[in-house]
């Protein structure tokens, strides 16, 4: 007879692998009566319904500040306890500073903690069966929400709040709300990046990378409402990305919503408004008093240059991304943009065109005069450019910045791309190292460009960022960009703090070095005044000064006249974090940056790469003997992208159920079909661990039996 220990080990080894799937509530594809998204389990053919996600966005716009509330509703349509993880974008300059978790009538306010500590709290709560939510930042524009222990047929609501500065350019305010993280190219063979952020390890790819095949229909519906309070008379309120329903609430007030009610999270939402023309210059100063410190937010538009001199000759280098992610509408927009830009070159200018995917090639060995013959040759070359292959950016950047511009010319590099790469930090290092006297302007192409890469690359390149979301915008946006390249700058900008120079006050302002401005661009900065005397000296003001087309200019703002309100402190904290992270590309010590970013995030309650928001229910909801199925929620492919050009044509279809019809667009998108997947969930429980334990027990039982026979 077998030894009792051998029998015990054999039973453990046999039953452990099946413990994860011993649940009669799992379903097969035959059980599906209407479309739904399923997670796989360890049992072949058995699935559990995935949690569904709906998002509501409420945006309050006042002056240059947007206050945004994002409500994510996770619905569990199954009979099981689920955990979901959703990867989503936010504006790269968003200061995420509040989160609440609501379930079963209870609302829990999140706390800001160091990232590792917050993750540990979340993991413990998950094991204990407590409802919990965790917000983590992986890049400045990429976040995840983890929600644990969503009960059967229950909804868990996670609400996050953030502040954002609105872009102003050429007389227009523009706000973008991104809704989808596009798949990104990861170059093989990269071992380590300059960034200390483990999330930017290209070998690990995205933190959660499932992308739903377009055949299953659109997932993750979004509803957006905007309360626009401009404070001045409005000339226009428009969107190039969505149809709007606009309600006039007063001369400078509009309530804006989507004409279609909801849309799938597959493209950025952009809202643009233009104030009516006024002789008064654009100028705003906001103030927030926190403890013993004063925080300021300033926005000033210098006047346009009068009789501007003729622009000097320029060398313009165009870089065109023709990788697979640029397939579909994106490559058409990029070709149209370069064609429009070529038409504005003058015979005294020089130009060249570089295009890249897996390989990089140049139109001319070096830049040439912008003759009509060479421009026609360039247009024909661009017209034949198609999108395919990987996104190897570095060789193109190196080629564009190699050497110096011809004598007497300023080199301006115009980079057209969707920015769909995972090694941003390495590319930032290259730009900072090679820029020299050149200027780099990025043009974001498509429905969901990587705005973090685009903006930071342009900032390091001492240029600007332009987004083109639709073919209809190409001409106007490119003309606006080229007007900047042609017009003289506002240069030598500086701030003098009148009345505070000898008061002992310590002033920390961002950006630390004020940038040169192109015509139509405002100067925006945040400042903290600490170590204040008992009272502000009188007068206490800041004077901005610089040169506009060689002429002296100055503007004075009085601190006592600033508008009081919440926000400047949080926005100063976000500006400081951005400045610290950018310093990494100029050789700053990573450990010192980490400590400073962590301290700033904790003090101002901001989510950073080192700080997270965590909310945990006090009482357990899931019984300890109930299984918890956990996986990432899939996201859509950005609108206009070509699935086969991004992922290839080798993917096999698992199921072919189509979405059920419904008059309700939210319900229709929620009831998306069974997944034809790309990197969709490959295991729904901790079955892998159970399998290893089981096989180890089987091995031990075999060894025990072998030893017993030998003795």
FENWO-V253024 format. One record per residue. N is the residue number from 1. RES is the residue in one letter. PSI is psi in whole degrees, 0 to 359 (* if undefined). Layout:
# FENWO-V253024
<<N/RES/PSI> <N/RES/PSI>>
This chain:
# FENWO-V253024
<<1/X/147> <2/X/151> <3/X/145> <4/X/322> <5/X/320> <6/X/317> <7/X/320> <8/X/314> <9/X/322> <10/X/318> <11/X/319> <12/X/313> <13/X/327> <14/X/317> <15/X/336> <16/X/314> <17/X/338> <18/X/354> <19/X/327> <20/X/334> <21/X/6> <22/X/63> <23/X/114> <24/X/352> <25/X/354> <26/X/152> <27/X/163> <28/X/173> <29/X/334> <30/X/338> <31/X/350> <32/X/116> <33/X/334> <34/X/165> <35/X/140> <36/X/159> <37/X/134> <38/X/149> <39/X/141> <40/X/159> <41/X/183> <42/X/347> <43/X/124> <44/X/131> <45/X/353> <46/X/137> <47/X/165> <48/X/136> <49/X/137> <50/X/153> <51/X/148> <52/X/153> <53/X/132> <54/X/144> <55/X/134> <56/X/134> <57/X/125> <58/X/121> <59/X/125> <60/X/118> <61/X/123> <62/X/112> <63/X/224> <64/X/7> <65/X/135> <66/X/128> <67/X/118> <68/X/135> <69/X/121> <70/X/119> <71/X/116> <72/X/122> <73/X/116> <74/X/115> <75/X/129> <76/X/106> <77/X/6> <78/X/182> <79/X/11> <80/X/165> <81/X/130> <82/X/156> <83/X/134> <84/X/149> <85/X/129> <86/X/127> <87/X/127> <88/X/156> <89/X/158> <90/X/164> <91/X/141> <92/X/342> <93/X/16> <94/X/138> <95/X/95> <96/X/117> <97/X/7> <98/X/143> <99/X/140> <100/X/150> <101/X/127> <102/X/128> <103/X/142> <104/X/37> <105/X/358> <106/X/142> <107/X/128> <108/X/128> <109/X/130> <110/X/158> <111/X/149> <112/X/129> <113/X/163> <114/X/147> <115/X/311> <116/X/321> <117/X/319> <118/X/318> <119/X/321> <120/X/318> <121/X/317> <122/X/315> <123/X/318> <124/X/316> <125/X/321> <126/X/314> <127/X/327> <128/X/358> <129/X/15> <130/X/144> <131/X/135> <132/X/153> <133/X/143> <134/X/128> <135/X/123> <136/X/146> <137/X/134> <138/X/330> <139/X/167> <140/X/339> <141/X/17> <142/X/122> <143/X/162> <144/X/146> <145/X/123> <146/X/129> <147/X/120> <148/X/147> <149/X/57> <150/X/118> <151/X/161> <152/X/130> <153/X/35> <154/X/161> <155/X/133> <156/X/130> <157/X/126> <158/X/123> <159/X/125> <160/X/148> <161/X/143> <162/X/161> <163/X/149> <164/X/143> <165/X/135> <166/X/142> <167/X/139> <168/X/132> <169/X/132> <170/X/40> <171/X/3> <172/X/140> <173/X/139> <174/X/135> <175/X/130> <176/X/133> <177/X/109> <178/X/150> <179/X/351> <180/X/140> <181/X/118> <182/X/148> <183/X/144> <184/X/145> <185/X/133> <186/X/117> <187/X/132> <188/X/146> <189/X/351> <190/X/125> <191/X/318> <192/X/145> <193/X/166> <194/X/334> <195/X/140> <196/X/358> <197/X/117> <198/X/338> <199/X/343> <200/X/14> <201/X/114> <202/X/338> <203/X/334> <204/X/345> <205/X/214> <206/X/153> <207/X/84> <208/X/104> <209/X/21> <210/X/134> <211/X/124> <212/X/139> <213/X/140> <214/X/336> <215/X/337> <216/X/356> <217/X/179> <218/X/142> <219/X/172> <220/X/72> <221/X/148> <222/X/137> <223/X/133> <224/X/134> <225/X/138> <226/X/129> <227/X/102> <228/X/117> <229/X/87> <230/X/332> <231/X/354> <232/X/166> <233/X/136> <234/X/138> <235/X/313> <236/X/152> <237/X/116> <238/X/169> <239/X/131> <240/X/353> <241/X/336> <242/X/152> <243/X/137> <244/X/154> <245/X/119> <246/X/128> <247/X/123> <248/X/123> <249/X/355> <250/X/182> <251/X/320> <252/X/25> <253/X/135> <254/X/142> <255/X/122> <256/X/136> <257/X/176> <258/X/132> <259/X/330> <260/X/5> <261/X/298> <262/X/165> <263/X/158> <264/X/146> <265/X/77> <266/X/7> <267/X/157> <268/X/148> <269/X/130> <270/X/131> <271/X/135> <272/X/135> <273/X/148> <274/X/119> <275/X/152> <276/X/148> <277/X/140> <278/X/147> <279/X/343> <280/X/138> <281/X/151> <282/X/120> <283/X/129> <284/X/140> <285/X/123> <286/X/148> <287/X/142> <288/X/127> <289/X/121> <290/X/119> <291/X/238> <292/X/24> <293/X/152> <294/X/131> <295/X/137> <296/X/146> <297/X/123> <298/X/146> <299/X/118> <300/X/131> <301/X/111> <302/X/151> <303/X/155> <304/X/151> <305/X/140> <306/X/253> <307/X/85> <308/X/140> <309/X/163> <310/X/131> <311/X/142> <312/X/160> <313/X/146> <314/X/154> <315/X/113> <316/X/121> <317/X/120> <318/X/132> <319/X/123> <320/X/120> <321/X/118> <322/X/32> <323/X/173> <324/X/327> <325/X/345> <326/X/6> <327/X/166> <328/X/226> <329/X/330> <330/X/314> <331/X/328> <332/X/318> <333/X/318> <334/X/317> <335/X/317> <336/X/323> <337/X/315> <338/X/321> <339/X/317> <340/X/323> <341/X/320> <342/X/326> <343/X/342> <344/X/356> <345/X/150> <346/X/158> <347/X/335> <348/X/349> <349/X/162> <350/X/158> <351/X/165> <352/X/162> <353/X/131> <354/X/134> <355/X/152> <356/X/154> <357/X/251> <358/X/329> <359/X/159> <360/X/132> <361/X/152> <362/X/144> <363/X/312> <364/X/151> <365/X/329> <366/X/168> <367/X/150> <368/X/164> <369/X/147> <370/X/63> <371/X/159> <372/X/325> <373/X/313> <374/X/328> <375/X/319> <376/X/321> <377/X/318> <378/X/318> <379/X/320> <380/X/322> <381/X/318> <382/X/322> <383/X/335> <384/X/1> <385/X/124> <386/X/163> <387/X/128> <388/X/158> <389/X/186> <390/X/182> <391/X/78> <392/X/87> <393/X/324> <394/X/311> <395/X/324> <396/X/318> <397/X/316> <398/X/317> <399/X/319> <400/X/329> <401/X/5> <402/X/138> <403/X/196> <404/X/159> <405/X/156> <406/X/149> <407/X/133> <408/X/4> <409/X/148> <410/X/127> <411/X/128> <412/X/119> <413/X/124> <414/X/112> <415/X/110> <416/X/117> <417/X/166> <418/X/355> <419/X/25> <420/X/69> <421/X/159> <422/X/349> <423/X/50> <424/X/317> <425/X/318> <426/X/322> <427/X/322> <428/X/319> <429/X/319> <430/X/317> <431/X/312> <432/X/324> <433/X/326> <434/X/355> <435/X/314> <436/X/229> <437/X/7> <438/X/170> <439/X/138> <440/X/124> <441/X/126> <442/X/141> <443/X/110> <444/X/123> <445/X/139> <446/X/183> <447/X/344> <448/X/65> <449/X/159> <450/X/87> <451/X/333> <452/X/311> <453/X/315> <454/X/313> <455/X/316> <456/X/323> <457/X/317> <458/X/323> <459/X/316> <460/X/328> <461/X/6> <462/X/37> <463/X/225> <464/X/169> <465/X/133> <466/X/136> <467/X/131> <468/X/109> <469/X/340> <470/X/156> <471/X/323> <472/X/342> <473/X/350> <474/X/306> <475/X/312> <476/X/317> <477/X/319> <478/X/320> <479/X/318> <480/X/319> <481/X/314> <482/X/332> <483/X/323> <484/X/315> <485/X/332> <486/X/330> <487/X/156> <488/X/159> <489/X/159> <490/X/114> <491/X/171> <492/X/39> <493/X/141> <494/X/163> <495/X/131> <496/X/129> <497/X/92> <498/X/131> <499/X/346> <500/X/356> <501/X/322> <502/X/19> <503/X/351> <504/X/355> <505/X/145> <506/X/123> <507/X/125> <508/X/114> <509/X/149> <510/X/136> <511/X/149> <512/X/322> <513/X/116> <514/X/134> <515/X/160> <516/X/149> <517/X/140> <518/X/160> <519/X/130> <520/X/0> <521/X/137> <522/X/158> <523/X/125> <524/X/136> <525/X/160> <526/X/153> <527/X/149> <528/X/130> <529/X/112> <530/X/177> <531/X/44> <532/X/151> <533/X/176> <534/X/323> <535/X/152> <536/X/135> <537/X/157> <538/X/114> <539/X/158> <540/X/111> <541/X/169> <542/X/138> <543/X/122> <544/X/137> <545/X/158> <546/X/192> <547/X/132> <548/X/111> <549/X/38> <550/X/353> <551/X/143> <552/X/142> <553/X/145> <554/X/157> <555/X/136> <556/X/135> <557/X/131> <558/X/128> <559/X/323> <560/X/336> <561/X/358> <562/X/148> <563/X/128> <564/X/143> <565/X/162> <566/X/146> <567/X/313> <568/X/325> <569/X/315> <570/X/318> <571/X/326> <572/X/317> <573/X/319> <574/X/321> <575/X/320> <576/X/317> <577/X/317> <578/X/318> <579/X/320> <580/X/316> <581/X/322> <582/X/329> <583/X/340> <584/X/327> <585/X/357> <586/X/18> <587/X/13> <588/X/154> <589/X/121> <590/X/322> <591/X/321> <592/X/320> <593/X/317> <594/X/314> <595/X/319> <596/X/318> <597/X/317> <598/X/314> <599/X/318> <600/X/317> <601/X/317> <602/X/320> <603/X/320> <604/X/5> <605/X/34> <606/X/137> <607/X/128> <608/X/184> <609/X/346> <610/X/358> <611/X/145> <612/X/159> <613/X/131> <614/X/133> <615/X/131> <616/X/132> <617/X/147> <618/X/330> <619/X/150> <620/X/142> <621/X/321> <622/X/127> <623/X/145> <624/X/337> <625/X/0> <626/X/137> <627/X/152> <628/X/117> <629/X/127> <630/X/134> <631/X/169> <632/X/142> <633/X/134> <634/X/156> <635/X/165> <636/X/158> <637/X/137> <638/X/144> <639/X/135> <640/X/349> <641/X/149> <642/X/113> <643/X/313> <644/X/327> <645/X/333> <646/X/314> <647/X/348> <648/X/173> <649/X/14> <650/X/356> <651/X/136> <652/X/146> <653/X/128> <654/X/317> <655/X/158> <656/X/26> <657/X/138> <658/X/158> <659/X/142> <660/X/147> <661/X/147> <662/X/146> <663/X/337> <664/X/115> <665/X/327> <666/X/313> <667/X/323> <668/X/318> <669/X/329> <670/X/323> <671/X/53> <672/X/160> <673/X/168> <674/X/143> <675/X/126> <676/X/110> <677/X/157> <678/X/111> <679/X/34> <680/X/170> <681/X/136> <682/X/15> <683/X/134> <684/X/350> <685/X/192> <686/X/39> <687/X/328> <688/X/317> <689/X/318> <690/X/321> <691/X/315> <692/X/318> <693/X/317> <694/X/313> <695/X/325> <696/X/319> <697/X/320> <698/X/317> <699/X/316> <700/X/320> <701/X/322> <702/X/316> <703/X/319> <704/X/318> <705/X/319> <706/X/315> <707/X/322> <708/X/320> <709/X/322> <710/X/326> <711/X/*>>
